[in-house]
Amino acid sequence: KPSDVKSIEYLGDIASHNKNWKEAVEYYKKLKELKPTEANYFFKYGGALGMRASEVNKFKALGMADEVKESFEKAIKLNPKHIQARWGLVEYYLNLPGIFGGSESKAILYSNELLQLSLVDGYLSRGKIEEYFKRYSAAEKYYIKANEIGKSKTTFQKLYNLYLNKLKDAKKAQELKRKFDS
């Protein structure tokens, strides 16, 4: 069934899982055309397009950047509580060079919006921003807050990886692991 949205979405998800971004982009593009009011299809399209952009040459990638941003923004417009699209914009503004629109302040803006929707996502995104700019002690504070609230494998992993790989503090990493495992 070439117009069955669930089938198309599954095919796009399979392509994404296999990191076949070119194919995933095509499936998600078709979905957003078939269902132009479905926020998640715009999010998935923007995410796959962003991953595709990371595989191609810089000039071609820059040509895709606006469409990535617009897809995430459209997802938020369609669903004002769309957490993943805001995460996409945090990543977008962190990874795009400043001369082409990358911006710490815009990443923080979406991180603050995440904080309003989900404390855990807000703190994790702010920790990610601080880690990206190598402000590891600030990142630690945000990851600790996220872990205290979320107490999940994700929040643990972010803090653990920061201790182990950035702060090079194996003692803190092991202490955190001991607390998480108990």
N, C-alpha and C positions, 0 to 999 in steps of 0.2 A: 504494500500500500504506500505509494510514493508521497501521499499527503497526510499520513497518520503521524500526528505530532509525537506521540509516545515512542513510536518506533524510531523516528528521526532523532529524538532526544537520546534514546539509548545508543544509537549508532554514534552520535556525537560524543557521548560520555565514554564509549569504548575507545574511540579514536583519541580522546583526551587522556584516558588511562594509559594508552599505548604511546603517548607523547607524539602522536601523528597530528600535529597542530594544523597543518594545511587542510587535512580532511575534516578535522573538528570544526574549523572555521566555516567550511562550506555547509555542514549540517546545521550549525547554530545560526548561520545567516538565513538559511531556509526557514528555520523555526521562527525567528523574529519577523520574517516577512509573513508567515502564516498566522502568527499570533502577536500582532504589534502592541498588545496591551499587557503582555506577560513579562514582568520585570526580570525574572530569572533567565529568560532567553537572551536578553540584552547583556546581562551579567556574564553568562557563559560565553557569548560571542566575544565580548570585550576581553575576557580572560584568555580565551584561546588565541585571539588576534594578538594580544600582548606577548604570549608565549611564542607565537609564530614570528613576531617581530624580533625576538631575541635570537632567532636562528638565521636571519637574513642579514645582508650587508647593512651598514649603518644608514646609508641614504634611503634605502627601501624601508627600513624600520622607522625612520623619521616620518616618512609618508604615511605610515600606519598609526602613528601616535595620536593624532587628533581623533581618529575613529575609535580607538581604544577608550580614550577619555570620554568621548560623547556617549559611548555605549554604557559605561558605568554611570554617568550622569543621568542617562535616560532610565536606567534601572531604578535609580533613587527617585526620580520624578514619578515613575509608575508605582513604586512602593517606598514611601518615605522612611520605612523602618528597615530597609535592606542593608544588613550588616556587611555582607560579603562585597557588595559593590563599593562600600566605603573603604574596606580593606584594599580593594583593587586600586582605588584612587590614592591611598597612602603609598602603596608600592609604586604606582605610576609617578607620583611627584618625587619620590626618593630616587628612582632609577633613571629618570629622564635628565639629561644634562641641563644645567641652569640656563644655558644660552638658548635652549629649545623649550623652556617652560618648566623645567624641574624646579622645585621650590620646597624648602624645609617648612616654611610658614604655611603653605597650602597643605602639606602632609599633616601638619599639626592641626589645621582646621578640621580635616576629616577625622583625625584621631580624637579631637574634642567631641565631634558628633558621635563617634563610636562610644565615647564615655557616657554620653547621655542615653544611649540605647542599651549599653551593656558595660558594666564596670570592668569586667574581665577583658573584653575586647578593647576597651579604651586604654586600660593600663598596658596590655600586651602591645598594642599599636604604638603607644608612646615609648615603651621600652625598645621596640624595634627601631624607631626613629633615633633614639639616643645611641643605640648600638651601632646603627649605620654610620653615625658621625663619630664613632669611637669614644663616646662619652660613657664609658662602661659603668662607672659608679652611679650615674643617673639612671642608666638602663637597669641596673640591679635593683634600685628602689622601686621602679615601676613593675618589674617582673616579680618582686617579692609581694607587692600589693595584689597583683593578678593571681599569684599562687595562693595567697592567704584566703582570697575570696573563692577562686575556682577550684582549688584542690584537685586539679585534673592532671592527666598525663601530659597534656599540652602545656599547661602552665609550669609544671615541674620541669619538663624538657627544656623550655626556653631558659629558665633560671639555671638549670644544671649545665647546659651547653655554654652559657655565659661564664659560669664559674670555671669550667674545665678548659674551654678553648680561648676565651678572651682575657679573663682575669688570671688565668693559669693558677687557680687556687684549688688544688685537688682535695685539700682538707674540707673546704666549704662544700665542694661538690659531693664528697662522700657523706658528710653530715646530712646534707639535704636528701640524698638517696636513702640513707638510713631512716630518716623521718618519713619519707614518702612510702617506703616499703613496709613500715610498721602500722 
